[in-house]
Amino acid sequence: MSYAGDLTPAETWALMLRDPDAVLVDVRTRAEWSYVGLPDVSELGRRTVCVEWVRFPDGAPNRGFLDELASAGVHPGAAIAFICRSGVRSAAAAAAATAAGLGPAYNVADGFEGPLDAERHRGGATGWKATGLPWRQS
């Protein structure tokens, strides 16, 4: 593993509670943020940082990912929890951040919506939303 490790959504929330410098970075696309929702850490006095790992709508890699993290105030030494839909893009983002000297960088396992269930739906069994953690929709 080329990053600090995987955290469950509940472990991510606990990290945010105990470390006032920890940052939650959502690496999904603008469309996902708008239509599916966002983790909400406002009750902790913080905001979810949104930086696309791949661009919508073409799916091209975001070549400015690390620069956008820096512009959003993510700095070396701060714990970073990366989240996506199901934990795949966020693992890649955590690895890239670690390689760039950021972190410790973590992947939120199962992401915001979790894997597909037996009926091929997301969001019902695991992930940030299913765990009952705060989230919002625009």
N, C-alpha and C positions, 0 to 999 in steps of 0.2 A: 504494500500500500504506500502510495507516494504523498500522503497527507496525514493529518493527525488522527483520523479515525472516523467511524460512523457513529452518529448519535440518533437515538429515537427522537420523535418530536417532543416527548415529555422531557428527555434529557436536555434537549436544546432549550426548552423553556427554563429548566433549572439552571443551565449555564447563563442564560440571560438574567435570571434573578440574582445569581451570586456574583456576576462579573459586570459591573456597570460600564465597562469599556467594550464588552462583547457586542458584535454586530451580526444581524441577520440579513443575509443577502439573497434575494429571490432572483434566480437566473433564468426564469421562464421568459416568454415573449410578452410584448405589450398586449397582444390579444388575450393571452391567458390571464394577465393581471386584470384586465377590464371585464372579461366575461366569466371567469371562473372564481376570482377573488384573490385576496392577499392575506398572508399572516398579519395579524395586528398586534404589535408590541407597544402600542401607544400607552397602555396602562403602566408600562415600565418607564415611561418618559422618553421613549425612543421611537424611531420610525424604521420600517423595513426598507432597506436599500434595494432598489430595483435596477439591475444591470443585465441586459440580455446576454446569454451565452451564445445563442444563434439569433440571427435577425429574422423578424417576421416581415413579409410573408415568404421570402425565398429560402429561408433556412441556412443562409450563408453564415459562416463563423463570424463572430464579432471580433474583428482584428483590434479594436480599441478597448477590449474588455478590461485589461489591467489599468489603462489610463482612466477609464470611466470609474473604476473602483477608487482610484486615488482622488479623482474629482469629487466623488461622493463622500470623501473624508475617511475612507478605510486606510489605515496606516499600519506599518510594520509593528508587530508586538501585540496588536489587539486580536483577541480570539474572534474568528469569523466562522459562522455557521452558514453554509450554502444550502439552499433549498430549491428544488424544481418540482416537477409533477410527481415523479416517482423515484428519484434518487440517482438517475443516470447522468444527466447533464451536470447536476450539482457535484457529483464525484469528480468529474472532469474539471470543473471550475476550482474545486478544492485543491486538486493536483497542480493546476496552473498557478494558483495563488501561492502555494507552498514553494514551487520552483522559482517564483519571483521574489521569495523572501518574506512573504506575508504570512500572518497567522501566529499561532497555530490555526490551521484551517480544517474544518470538519464538514462532513457530508451529512445532511439530514436524511437518514435512511427512510425509505417509503415516501419521502417528499410531502407535498401538500395534499395529494389525492391518493397516494398509494398505488399498488399494482391492480391489475384487472382481477375482478372476482370471478366466480364460476359463471356468472351471467354476462361477463365481459363489460362490467361497469367499474368505475373508480370511485373512491371517496366514501365507501361504506364500511370498510373493515379496518384499514390502517391509514396512516398519514396524518398530517396536521389537523385537517378538518374532522376526520373520524375520531380522533383522540379527544376532541372537544375543546381544543385550544382556541383562543380568540382569532377571528378572521373577519374580514369585511369584503363587501362587493361594491363596486362603483355604480 
